[in-house]
Amino acid sequence: MTILVAGGAGYIGSHTVKELVKGGFDVLVVDNFSSGRRELIGTVPSVKADLLDREALRRLFRERGIGAVLHFASLIQVGESFADPRKYYTHNLTTSLNLFDAMLEAGTKALIFSSTAAVYGEPLQTPIPEGHPTRPANPYGRAKLMVEDILRDYERAHGLRAISLRYFNAAGAAVDGGTGECHDPETHLVPNILLGLLGKRPPLRVFGGDFPTPDGTAVRDYIHVTDLADAHVLALKSLLAGAPGDVINLGTEAGHSVLEVIRMAEKVTGRPIHYDIGPRRQGDVAVLLASKEKAEHVLGWKPRLSALETIVETAWNWHRKDV
C-alpha cells in the first residue's frame, strides 16, 4: 500500500513525510512545487502535478496502489484570502474536490485532511473544543470548513472516511535540522522574528497592541511541527484500522502572546529584537487556544516538543544553517 501525500513538499507535509517514512510506510508525494521544496523530502519519491489537473490525478491513482491520502495542498495566507477569495476557493476547494473524486474512482477511501483553527472564527470559549460553533471570519477558513462539510457528505454517500485535523499555530523545525519552515512570503511570527535577526527580513511589525490580553498582544497556541506530524501518523493508523471520520483539534491548550514569543527568542538567540507595534489585521482575534482532550483520548496523542523554548530553539537552528 502506498500513502499519497498531497502537498508533501511543504512545511507541515514534509515533516509528516519524514515521520511516515520512519514508521515504515511507503510514501509518494504529489506537489506542484509552487511553494514546496524538493530538498525537504530528500529521496522520497515524488510526482510533480497540480490538483487542478484532474487527468493527472486519475493517472496517478491508476498507476499506483494508493491505499490512503494525506491532503496538505492549499494556500494559507489569511490576508491574501480577503484580497483574492476566488483564488482561495479555487486552490483550496476545487482542488480538494478533484482529489476526492480521483480517490473515489480508484476505490481509495481513507483521508487525513489538513484543516485549521480558522474554521472557528471568534472564539466563544477557550480552550476551544471541537463542538464549538464554526463561524470562520475569512475566506481561507470558510474554504477549509466547506471541505470538512463535503467530507462528511462523502462519507455518508460514498464511504470516504476522513479525519480533519484542525491546526492551531504550527512552528519550529525538525530536531535533526533536516526540515524547517521556508514560506515565501513568510507570514508566521517565529520565522519572521528569527529571519529579522539574520538580516533576511525587515524589522518585526507586531500587529495589534490593544487586544484584551495581559500585555495587549494576541495570544496563540503554538505547536511544534513534529508533534503535528506525529498526530497525522496516529490519525492515519486509526483510519487504516477502521475508525470513522472525525474532526480533531491539534494544539496544546497553552497560550503565548506575541511579546512572550519575542522574549523567548531573545533568550534563545542572546540577541535583542527590535519591533514596532502596528494596527490589528483584519480577522485577527485576541486569544486562540485548542482543547487537546479529544486528540489525547481518540488518537492517544501527546505533544512532546511543543514547549515554547524548544520551538524557538529548533527554528533558530534551522534558519541560521545557511548564514
C-alpha positions as CSV (number, residue, x, y, z in Angstrom):
1,M,0.0,0.0,0.0
2,T,1.3,3.4,-0.9
3,I,0.4,6.5,1.1
4,L,-0.1,9.6,-1.1
5,V,0.9,12.9,0.5
6,A,-0.6,15.8,-1.4
7,G,1.4,19.0,-0.7
8,G,4.1,16.8,0.9
9,A,7.0,19.1,0.0
10,G,5.6,21.9,2.1
11,Y,6.3,22.8,5.7
12,I,3.9,20.5,7.6
13,G,3.7,18.0,4.8
14,S,7.5,17.4,4.6
15,H,7.7,16.8,8.4
16,T,4.8,14.4,8.2
17,V,6.5,12.6,5.2
18,K,9.6,12.2,7.4
19,E,7.6,10.6,10.3
20,L,5.7,8.3,7.9
21,V,8.9,7.0,6.5
22,K,10.2,6.4,10.0
23,G,7.0,4.5,10.7
24,G,7.7,2.2,7.7
25,F,5.1,3.5,5.3
26,D,5.6,3.5,1.5
27,V,5.2,7.2,0.7
28,L,4.6,9.0,-2.6
29,V,4.5,12.8,-2.6
30,V,2.4,14.8,-5.2
31,D,3.1,18.5,-5.3
32,N,3.2,21.3,-7.9
33,F,6.3,22.7,-6.1
34,S,4.9,26.2,-6.3
35,S,5.8,26.7,-2.7
36,G,7.0,23.3,-1.6
37,R,10.7,22.4,-1.9
38,R,12.1,19.1,-3.2
39,E,15.0,19.2,-0.8
40,L,12.7,18.9,2.2
41,I,11.6,15.4,1.1
42,G,15.1,14.0,0.3
43,T,14.9,10.8,-1.6
44,V,11.2,10.1,-1.1
45,P,9.5,9.5,-4.5
46,S,7.5,12.4,-5.8
47,V,5.4,13.4,-8.8
48,K,5.1,17.0,-10.0
49,A,1.4,17.6,-10.6
50,D,-1.3,20.1,-9.8
51,L,-4.5,19.1,-8.1
52,L,-6.4,21.3,-10.6
53,D,-5.3,18.7,-13.3
54,R,-8.0,16.1,-13.0
55,E,-6.5,13.7,-15.6
56,A,-3.1,13.8,-13.9
57,L,-4.7,12.8,-10.6
58,R,-6.7,10.0,-12.3
59,R,-3.5,8.7,-13.9
60,L,-1.6,8.8,-10.6
61,F,-4.3,6.7,-8.9
62,R,-4.5,4.3,-11.8
63,E,-0.7,3.7,-11.8
64,R,-0.1,3.4,-8.1
65,G,-1.8,1.2,-5.5
66,I,-2.7,4.1,-3.2
67,G,-4.3,3.0,0.0
68,A,-4.8,6.3,1.8
69,V,-4.2,10.0,1.2
70,L,-2.9,12.9,3.4
71,H,-4.0,16.2,2.0
72,F,-1.9,19.3,2.8
73,A,-2.0,21.1,-0.5
74,S,-3.5,24.5,0.0
75,L,-2.9,28.2,0.1
76,I,-2.6,29.5,3.7
77,Q,-2.4,33.3,3.8
78,V,-5.4,34.8,5.6
79,G,-4.8,38.3,4.3
80,E,-4.5,37.2,0.7
81,S,-7.7,35.2,1.0
82,F,-9.5,38.5,1.7
83,A,-7.9,40.2,-1.2
84,D,-8.4,37.3,-3.7
85,P,-11.1,35.0,-2.4
86,R,-11.6,33.4,-5.8
87,K,-8.0,32.2,-5.7
88,Y,-8.6,30.5,-2.4
89,Y,-11.9,28.9,-3.3
90,T,-10.2,27.6,-6.5
91,H,-7.0,26.3,-4.9
92,N,-8.4,25.1,-1.6
93,L,-11.8,23.9,-2.6
94,T,-11.8,22.9,-6.2
95,T,-8.5,21.1,-5.9
96,S,-9.9,19.1,-2.9
97,L,-13.0,18.0,-4.9
98,N,-10.7,16.9,-7.8
99,L,-8.6,14.8,-5.3
100,F,-11.7,13.3,-3.6
101,D,-13.2,12.3,-7.0
102,A,-10.0,10.7,-8.1
103,M,-9.9,8.8,-4.8
104,L,-13.4,7.5,-5.2
105,E,-12.8,6.4,-8.8
106,A,-9.8,4.4,-7.6
107,G,-11.6,3.0,-4.5
108,T,-9.3,4.8,-2.1
109,K,-11.4,5.7,0.9
110,A,-9.1,6.9,3.8
111,L,-8.1,10.5,4.0
112,I,-6.3,12.8,6.5
113,F,-7.3,16.4,5.8
114,S,-5.2,19.4,6.9
115,S,-7.8,21.8,8.3
116,T,-7.4,24.8,10.5
117,A,-8.5,26.6,13.7
118,A,-9.7,29.4,11.4
119,V,-12.9,27.4,11.0
120,Y,-14.0,28.6,14.5
121,G,-13.7,32.3,14.0
122,E,-14.1,34.5,17.1
123,P,-14.0,32.0,20.0
124,L,-16.9,31.9,22.5
125,Q,-14.8,29.9,24.9
126,T,-11.2,28.9,25.4
127,P,-9.7,26.3,25.1
128,I,-11.9,25.7,22.0
129,P,-13.5,22.2,21.9
130,E,-14.4,20.6,18.6
131,G,-18.1,21.1,19.2
132,H,-17.6,24.9,19.3
133,P,-19.7,26.8,16.7
134,T,-17.9,27.2,13.4
135,R,-18.1,30.8,12.1
136,P,-14.9,31.4,10.1
137,A,-14.0,35.1,9.7
138,N,-12.1,34.9,6.4
139,P,-12.3,33.1,3.0
140,Y,-9.4,30.9,4.0
141,G,-11.3,29.5,6.9
142,R,-14.5,29.3,5.0
143,A,-12.9,27.2,2.2
144,K,-11.5,24.8,4.8
145,L,-14.8,24.4,6.5
146,M,-16.5,23.8,3.2
147,V,-14.1,20.9,2.6
148,E,-14.9,19.5,6.0
149,D,-18.6,19.6,5.2
150,I,-18.0,17.9,1.9
151,L,-16.1,15.1,3.6
152,R,-19.0,14.5,5.9
153,D,-21.3,14.2,2.9
154,Y,-18.9,12.0,1.0
155,E,-18.6,9.6,4.0
156,R,-22.3,9.3,4.2
157,A,-22.9,8.9,0.5
158,H,-19.7,7.2,-0.7
159,G,-17.9,5.7,2.3
160,L,-14.9,8.0,2.1
161,R,-13.7,8.2,5.7
162,A,-11.7,11.3,6.6
163,I,-10.2,12.7,9.8
164,S,-9.9,16.5,9.6
165,L,-7.2,17.9,11.8
166,R,-7.7,21.4,12.9
167,Y,-4.3,23.0,13.5
168,F,-3.6,25.9,15.7
169,N,-0.1,27.6,15.2
170,A,2.5,25.3,13.7
171,A,6.0,26.3,14.5
172,G,9.6,25.1,14.9
173,A,11.7,22.7,12.9
174,A,12.9,19.1,12.9
175,V,15.2,18.4,15.9
176,D,17.8,17.0,13.4
177,G,17.8,20.2,11.4
178,G,16.8,18.5,8.2
179,T,13.5,20.2,7.6
180,G,12.0,23.5,8.7
181,E,9.8,26.4,7.7
182,C,10.6,28.3,4.4
183,H,7.5,30.1,3.1
184,D,7.7,32.9,0.6
185,P,6.3,35.2,1.5
186,E,6.7,34.4,5.2
187,T,3.8,35.4,7.4
188,H,4.3,33.4,10.6
189,L,5.6,35.0,13.7
190,V,8.5,32.7,14.8
191,P,10.4,32.7,11.5
192,N,9.8,36.4,10.9
193,I,11.4,37.2,14.3
194,L,14.4,34.9,13.5
195,L,14.8,35.9,9.9
196,G,14.8,39.6,11.0
197,L,17.7,38.8,13.4
198,L,19.6,37.3,10.5
199,G,19.0,40.3,8.2
200,K,16.8,38.4,5.9
201,R,13.6,40.3,6.7
202,P,12.7,43.9,7.8
203,P,12.4,44.6,11.5
204,L,9.4,42.9,13.1
205,R,6.0,44.5,12.9
206,V,3.6,43.4,15.7
207,F,0.0,43.6,14.6
208,G,-2.0,45.0,17.4
209,G,-1.0,46.1,20.9
210,D,-4.5,46.7,22.2
211,F,-6.0,43.3,22.5
212,P,-7.8,42.4,25.8
213,T,-4.8,40.2,26.9
214,P,-2.3,40.7,29.7
215,D,0.2,42.5,27.6
216,G,-2.1,43.7,24.8
217,T,-0.7,41.4,22.1
218,A,-2.5,38.4,20.6
219,V,-2.3,35.0,22.4
220,R,-1.9,31.9,20.3
221,D,-1.5,28.1,20.8
222,Y,2.0,27.2,19.3
223,I,2.5,23.6,18.5
224,H,5.8,22.0,17.3
225,V,5.6,20.9,13.7
226,T,6.9,17.4,14.6
227,D,4.2,17.0,17.1
228,L,1.7,17.8,14.4
229,A,3.4,15.2,12.1
230,D,3.1,12.6,14.9
231,A,-0.6,13.3,15.1
232,H,-1.1,12.7,11.4
233,V,0.6,9.3,11.6
234,L,-1.6,8.3,14.6
235,A,-4.7,9.5,12.7
236,L,-3.7,7.6,9.6
237,K,-3.2,4.4,11.6
238,S,-6.6,4.9,13.2
239,L,-8.3,5.2,9.8
240,L,-6.5,2.2,8.5
241,A,-7.7,0.2,11.5
242,G,-11.3,1.1,10.5
243,A,-12.1,4.3,12.5
244,P,-14.9,6.5,11.2
245,G,-14.4,10.1,10.0
246,D,-13.9,12.8,12.6
247,V,-12.7,16.3,13.3
248,I,-9.9,16.7,15.9
249,N,-8.0,19.8,17.2
250,L,-4.3,19.8,17.4
251,G,-3.0,22.2,20.0
252,T,-1.5,22.3,23.5
253,E,-4.0,24.4,25.5
254,A,-1.0,26.6,26.4
255,G,-1.1,30.2,25.0
256,H,1.8,32.6,24.4
257,S,1.4,36.2,23.5
258,V,3.4,37.8,20.7
259,L,5.6,39.6,23.2
260,E,6.2,36.3,25.1
261,V,7.5,34.8,21.9
262,I,9.7,37.8,21.3
263,R,11.2,37.5,24.8
264,M,11.8,33.8,24.3
265,A,13.6,34.4,21.0
266,E,15.8,37.0,22.8
267,K,16.6,34.3,25.4
268,V,17.4,31.6,22.9
269,T,19.4,33.7,20.5
270,G,21.1,36.0,23.0
271,R,20.2,39.0,20.8
272,P,17.8,42.0,21.3
273,I,14.8,42.0,19.0
274,H,13.7,45.4,17.6
275,Y,10.0,45.7,16.7
276,D,7.2,48.2,16.3
277,I,3.5,47.8,17.0
278,G,1.0,48.5,14.2
279,P,-2.7,48.1,13.9
280,R,-4.5,44.8,14.1
281,R,-5.0,42.8,10.9
282,Q,-8.5,42.1,9.6
283,G,-9.9,38.9,11.1
284,D,-7.4,38.6,14.0
285,V,-8.8,37.5,17.4
286,A,-7.4,38.1,20.8
287,V,-6.9,34.6,22.1
288,L,-7.0,31.3,20.2
289,L,-6.3,28.1,22.2
290,A,-7.2,24.5,21.4
291,S,-8.7,21.9,23.6
292,K,-6.4,18.9,23.3
293,E,-8.6,16.4,25.2
294,K,-10.1,14.8,22.1
295,A,-6.7,14.3,20.4
296,E,-5.3,12.7,23.5
297,H,-8.4,10.4,24.0
298,V,-9.1,9.4,20.4
299,L,-5.6,9.3,19.0
300,G,-3.5,8.7,22.1
301,W,-1.5,11.8,21.1
302,K,0.6,13.9,23.4
303,P,2.8,16.8,22.3
304,R,6.4,16.1,23.1
305,L,8.3,19.1,21.6
306,S,5.9,22.0,22.0
307,A,7.4,23.9,24.8
308,L,8.0,27.4,23.5
309,E,11.7,27.3,24.1
310,T,12.0,24.0,22.1
311,I,10.0,25.5,19.3
312,V,12.2,28.6,19.1
313,E,15.5,26.7,19.5
314,T,14.7,24.3,16.7
315,A,13.5,27.1,14.4
316,W,16.7,29.1,15.2
317,N,18.9,26.1,14.4
318,W,17.1,25.7,11.1
319,H,17.1,29.3,9.9
320,R,20.8,30.0,10.7
321,K,22.1,26.9,8.9
322,D,23.0,28.8,5.7
323,V,24.2,32.0,7.2
